[in-house]
Amino acid sequence: MPKLDFSNEDQAAIVAKVQDYFLTEFELDVGRFEAEAMLQFFAKEIGAHFYNRGLYDAQAVITGQIDAINDAIYQLEQTPGS
């Protein structure tokens, strides 16, 4: 999986969410450096699972659209000699 590059603003927002989560759920005050390290760890270790799920979901949507197009084309078919 290619490395995910977040904008500085997006990374700061994600890191803040990690920090908020640990403070709220575990009453742990996690620093920015630690939160960034956790983010990198999770992205590396489980990011591919979420990425692949997104691909499968996109594929399902596209397949559904192709099926709808095929049905529409089938409805346009004409019987020879009619």
N, C-alpha and C positions, 0 to 999 in steps of 0.2 A: 504494500500500500504506500502511495506517495506520502511524503511528509506534509502534514496539514499546516499551512501558514495562515495564522490569524493576524488581523491588523492589531496594532498596539492597543487600540480601544477595545476590540473584542477580547483580546487576551486579558486585559486589565479587568474587564467585566466578569469573565469566567473565573479568574483568580479571586475576585471579590466574592463571588458566589460560593467558591470552595471555602474561603475563610468564614463567611457567614454560616455555612452549613455546619462546619466543625464547632463554631462557637455556640450555635443554637442547639445542636443535637448532642454534643459531647462536652460543652462548656470548656472547650480548648481554644486558646487564642493562638492561631496558626499564623505565622509571619508570611509575608509575600513570597520570600524565597522558598519556603517549605511548600506553600500552596502551588507555586509554579512547578516545583519538582513533582508533586503529586499529580498535577495535570499532565505533565510529560509522561509520567509512569503509566497513568491510565490510558492516555492516548496511544502509547506504544503497545501496551499489553492487551487492551480490549477494544481499542478504537476500530480495528478491522472488523470486529463483529457488528458494530453499529453501522459502519460504512457498507458492509455487505448487505445488511438488512435493508438499508436505504436503496441499494441497487435492486434487490428482489422486489421491494415495494414499487419502485419505478417501473420495473419490468412488468409487473402485474397490471399496472395502470395502462401501459402501452399495449399490452396484449388485449386488454378489454376494449381499448379504442380500435385496435385492428379488427377485432371480432365485430364490433359495431359497423365499421366501414364495410367489411365483407358482407354482412347482412344487408346493408343498404344497397350494395352493388347487386347482390342476388335478387333483391326486390325489383331492380331495374331491368332484369333480363326479360327478353321477349321470346315468345314461343314462335319458331319459324312457321310461316304459312298462315299466321293469324291476322 
